[in-house]
C-alpha cells in the first residue's frame, strides 16, 4: 500500500522544495550548532546510564532528574533550572513561574499585547474559574502592539511603575497576527525594561522557540524562560512535562508553587521517564530543524497556490509555527482534514471545531500524534474566526511532514 498523492500535487511539492535550498542549508547550520552545544553539556555532566533509572513516591535523591536540571541551566546560560514531568503543559509551567515571582499588590505587565489564550484565565483577564493572579491581588496590564509590533515607548512607560514586579514576553505569536520575536528583539525589549525598572523580573514564554536559533532569551537579558517538553525541547520523545530556567530565586519560587514551600524541587518522582527526557533533549536540535523545514515547505507550497503566509517561506525563522491565511472556513476545515489524514495516529479521524477549554471560540485541531497534544509532531489548529488562519507546526521528520502537507493540499484542492 502507498499513499495516493496525485501528480499535480507531487509536482507542486517538487517545485517548492527545489526553491528552498538556501533556506534548508540555513536551518541545518543552526541544528548543527545547537547539537554541538547539547552534546557538550551531556559530556560536561558525565551523563551515564544510571541517570535513567527514575524514582517513585517522593522522588528523593533522583540523580538523573537533578542532573537534567543542571544540563538545562547550562544550555540556557542560567543559574538554575526545573525540569519536571509534573507540569501538565506549558501554561501550567508559566503559571507556576508567574505565581512564584509575584505577590499581592504587585503588577504584571504583558509586553507584547495579550498573551496566549490559555493564559488569560491565569492572569484573570477573563474568568476561567477561581485561583487566578487577579484573585490573589495581582494586577494585570498589557502593552498593546503598535502597527502590529512591540510598542517600545509604551513598554518603557508601563514598566516604570515600581509596583511592576514581573514582565511577560511571549516569544511566539500565539493566535495573534504579529511576527514571532527573534532572540535579538527579545534582548532589545529586555534592555528597555531593565532601564525603566531594574527590579522587574523578565519572564519569557519560550514555547515553540527553543533551538530554532543558536541563542535563547536568557542569553540576552531575560531572567526566566519557560516552556513545554512536548514541544521543542522534548524532541518528540518526552511524554509530558515542562521546564523553567533562569535566576535561582525565580526558579525556586516556581518550584515552591509546583509543590509546596519547604519542598520545592527536592521532590517529584520521575517514574522511569528520565531516559526519554534525556534522549528527547539530545534529539531536539535535529527534530526542531525537521519541524522548521516542514513549516518552510508548507509556506512555499501554499504561496505557489496563491495563499498568503506568515512568515514568508524565505524568512529567517524564530519559532516553528507557520501561519496560512485560508480566508474561508471550509478551506480551513479541508486543510486540517488533510493534515489529520497525513498523521501516523488517528489518520482516519475527521477533525471538527469544538469548545476547547481555555479558548474564547471554537477551535479546530488536527493532531495525529504519538504524544497527545505534542505540537513538535505535525499538527494544525485554528480558532474558527476571521480571517480563518491555520497555524501549522511540527514534523518529527521532514519526510513525514512533507507528506502531511502534500495530503493537506490535495484535500484542499479536492483532487483525491
Helices and strands as residue ranges (DSSP letters): H 7-18, H 21-44, G 49-52, H 63-76, E 80-84, H 90-101, E 107-110, G 117-119, H 120-123, G 134-136, E 139-142, H 152-159, E 164-170, H 183-196, E 201-205, G 217-219, E 224-228, G 232-234, E 242-246, H 248-258, G 264-266, H 274-304, E 308-310, E 322-325, H 329-341, E 363-366, E 379-383, E 389-393, H 398-413
